[in-house]
């Protein structure tokens, strides 16, 4: 039985939706496993860490990616089913479109039960889970929400990732010790940030699932993010409109060269799993990248 605006009715399970949800979780888990085997050897950052930190950082990343993949299932499964039934209700009882958008999780107003919770991750310049929800684009808030949940699970850990609702500020305000420029092979759990060509204050951000170097020397990356359609070449974040008929949600973006996003440039990567109590060779902010 599903309760929709006070109306209870039996609903048969939607097997295709469940299969799709399970597929996304399995896919992310597979990439997490493969990334854990190859990424440490491909980057120099792990070699610079203490033994304890080399263990803690991947563990924190795995927690965040597992949470991200579970939310993919929520977006693609139960919530989609509820919104489909809501459409039937509106057509039968002439419910307002505004009520529908407020309830459903994927809509052009950036509102919905789970989105509202994600939007609360940042309050001012702090991750508290009590911030306001004003219907802003939420690609950066989604990643902040993932970090916040890992911080809650590991009370001694406080990420050096700056608390912000803006994608580009995750780089400009980040300490240099957690920033990695484009061209490197990012590790699982790193945050990738793009900057819009038309407005350098806006951009899009996701979390790396896995990455490797292609035969032509370019970096090929799989990532997962919020406020996105997952469409190759599209950045669906700060003030970026999603393609028509493709609602924005939490979806993986597969086999994408991060330097070939349409109307955007790759700023670089941030490792959010270095804590304030962990070593940091250079804590000065990255600032704007020319």
Secondary structure, DSSP 8 states (H G I E B T S, - for coil): -EEETTEEE-----HHHHHHHHHHHHHHHHHHHHHHHHHHHH-STGGGS-HHHHHHHHHHHHHHHHHHHHHHHHHHTHHHHHHHHHHHHHHHH---HHHHHHHSSSSTT--SHHHHHHHTTEETTEE-S-----S---HHHHHHHHHHHHHHHSTT--B-S---S-TTHHHHTSBGGGEE-TTS---TT-EEEEEESS-TT-EEEEEEEEEEE-TTS-EEEEEEEEEE---TT---STT----TT---EEEEEEEE-TT--TTEEEEEEE-TT-BTTS--S--SB-----
